[in-house]
Amino acid sequence: MPRFIATALLLILPSLAIALDRLPVALESSQVNVLMADRAKLTGMLNVTVWGKPEGRAWVENWKQPDNSFQWLVEAPEAGRYEVSVLAEGSAHAEAEIVSEGGRITFRLPQGWNKLILPEPLPVPKGRSVITLRLLKPDNAKLKSLELINLAARDDVHRRIERLRASTRWLRDAKYGIMFQWGGWGYPQHGPKKPWPKMIDDFDVEAFARMADDTGAGYVIWSVTWCSYHFPAPIKAIDRIAPGHTSQRDLVGDLADALAKRNIKLMLYYHEGHPDRDWWPKNWDYADTDRKEKFVHNLCDVMTEVGQRYGKKVSGWFLDDAMLFYPAPFERITKALKAGNPDRLVSYNSWILPRLTEFQEVYMGEGFAGSAETPVGSDGIFPSGPQKGLFAHGMFVLDGPDWGINHPDTRINQPVFSAETAVGLVRRAAERGQTLSFNLLMYEDGSVSPESLNVMRAVREAIRGR
């Protein structure tokens, strides 16, 4: 049969035969359902792009021709009409369509990465059926996923999102803070590092808190894990998974107490630990990369214990690499992240992608240094665009060469911003309700670059007036 005839028949009369080589995606009536691009039956010259490691499912690209299609076999518990969001990148003229056995939606792909909610619902019949996505004319697009919400449950999903969300007003009012990726991976200015957890035991919390106060920071973002999984506190849930990855000293609690005396809030950055080959295999099941039960169970256990241990002492979580573990039951994970403090803010790093879930409050903003996307005098919430509904927060490296020191004899670079430039960034962001986090390198003994500290002092004097 000629190829164009076969393609036309598949698009007009979707057949279960096209996707019987894959298990169906079971649609849940009350949840956000995700159809991953790399789990579709791909036709044409589409390429699956893997980010970093095998578990890092990025997107499908080289989507250029109308005969390049994505086809998903789905199974619905009952017939329904579904709101469809498309996580994709296209051009200004990219036209596409989604076809189900019940209907067809034609739309324009977003220019640049965005999360596009289609203006009309997609009918999906009860039982097994096929959903097909294709271009209507040549382009060069990328696709991360489709998200489907049953219209019958959409209002309830939105109510659950709003119930979990906390106010970001204090973060807006803070205007700026400082961030450190310091931990068991760190080194002194010269020579070998201390064995774990000696650096945690020796850390001078009071000296650090005085330095943080000197910068005028409204908060500190502290990395409890990063390029190795070593948590600076005695967390039993971690010890059950992989002994030797915690410390007896509760450095997180000590930091929270010392900072609180100076009216500085503490938020925590968390990396799931895939660089740590002793930790990661105990958490990630490569045969279950869609459901990720082991990963989610362990993450929720750890976060629930940490959250209940610190309560109001920890004001926020920044979880890196959400692109790696998306899709995930974000509602369940966010509830664990807020254990002990429902006002605790949550952010999942989507890198260059649009927001990966609505069950969060804050844009992680890796590399974001403010923009005109929120109005002057606003609450800092993105009114539209890829991060719509999230608070406009940004974090970036002030000195470098990396976010943290993880090699011996690392020399800290000169600040990438002058004092004048840094002050201008904070002022312009604050005018629009946005908040910025300056990441500083710090050696094993708690020392930072004097030049970087001087930049932050200038910001303090300009913004705090003292």
Secondary structure, DSSP 8 states (H G I E B T S, - for coil): --HHHHHHHHHHS--GGGGTTS--EE--TTS-EEEEGGGSEEESS-EEEE-SSTT-EEEEEEE-STT-EEEEEEEESS-EEEEEEEEEEB-TT-EEEEE-SS-EEEEE--BSSEEEE-SS-EEE-SEEEEEEEEESS---EEEEEEEEEEHHHHHHHHHHHHHH----HHHHHH-EEEEE--STT---SSS----TTHHHHH--HHHHHHHHHHHT-SEEEEES-SSS--BSS--HHHHHHSTTSB-SS-HHHHHHHHHHTTT-EEEEEE---TT-TTTGGGT--TT-TTT-HHHHHHHHHHHHHHHHHHGGGEEEEEE--HHHH-S--HHHHHHHHTTT-TT-EEEE--TTS--S-SS-SB---BT----SSS-TTS-SB--SSTTTTSB-EEEEESS-SSSS--STT------SS-HHHHHHHHHHHHHTT-EEEEE--B-TTS-B-HHHHHHHHHHHHHHH--
